[in-house]
Amino acid sequence: MTRIAVCIAVVLAFAWACVEFGKDLKQAEWDAARIAESQAHAAALQAAAREIAKLETSAQVIKERVIRETVDRPVYRDCAHSDSVLNDINAAITGQSVSPGELPASSPSD
């Protein structure tokens, strides 16, 4: 019985060692990939820095006139007139009467 227990213990120890060895190999692959990636990133940064260092800077003075035109347009947001008065106002602005042959009212009380 003890031989079987020893054999089982040896097989379990060998299996554990194989799993640990496999984990170490996979971790080594991951570390190598990470190191290669960081080296490639560093090389790209160095190349970009060298290209940026080659650029020459120059200052140019540009003078232009700024022309701004202000257009005033009335905005009636809080208008308290009724719809008919607003129609009369719009008709007066466009130069047309509300209905043919009828003149817009001259004041809101008319």
TALINUR-V999770 format. One record per residue. N is the residue number from 1. NEAR is the number of other C-alpha atoms within 12 Angstrom. Layout:
BEGIN
n=N near=NEAR
n=N near=NEAR
END
This chain:
BEGIN
n=1 near=7
n=2 near=8
n=3 near=9
n=4 near=10
n=5 near=11
n=6 near=12
n=7 near=13
n=8 near=14
n=9 near=14
n=10 near=14
n=11 near=14
n=12 near=14
n=13 near=14
n=14 near=14
n=15 near=14
n=16 near=14
n=17 near=14
n=18 near=14
n=19 near=14
n=20 near=14
n=21 near=14
n=22 near=14
n=23 near=14
n=24 near=14
n=25 near=14
n=26 near=14
n=27 near=14
n=28 near=14
n=29 near=14
n=30 near=14
n=31 near=14
n=32 near=14
n=33 near=14
n=34 near=14
n=35 near=14
n=36 near=14
n=37 near=14
n=38 near=14
n=39 near=14
n=40 near=14
n=41 near=14
n=42 near=14
n=43 near=14
n=44 near=14
n=45 near=14
n=46 near=14
n=47 near=14
n=48 near=14
n=49 near=13
n=50 near=12
n=51 near=12
n=52 near=12
n=53 near=11
n=54 near=10
n=55 near=10
n=56 near=8
n=57 near=8
n=58 near=6
n=59 near=6
n=60 near=6
n=61 near=6
n=62 near=6
n=63 near=6
n=64 near=6
n=65 near=6
n=66 near=6
n=67 near=6
n=68 near=6
n=69 near=6
n=70 near=6
n=71 near=6
n=72 near=6
n=73 near=6
n=74 near=9
n=75 near=7
n=76 near=11
n=77 near=7
n=78 near=8
n=79 near=12
n=80 near=11
n=81 near=16
n=82 near=13
n=83 near=12
n=84 near=17
n=85 near=21
n=86 near=20
n=87 near=22
n=88 near=26
n=89 near=25
n=90 near=18
n=91 near=20
n=92 near=19
n=93 near=14
n=94 near=12
n=95 near=13
n=96 near=17
n=97 near=18
n=98 near=21
n=99 near=14
n=100 near=9
n=101 near=8
n=102 near=13
n=103 near=18
n=104 near=25
n=105 near=20
n=106 near=12
n=107 near=12
n=108 near=16
n=109 near=8
n=110 near=10
END
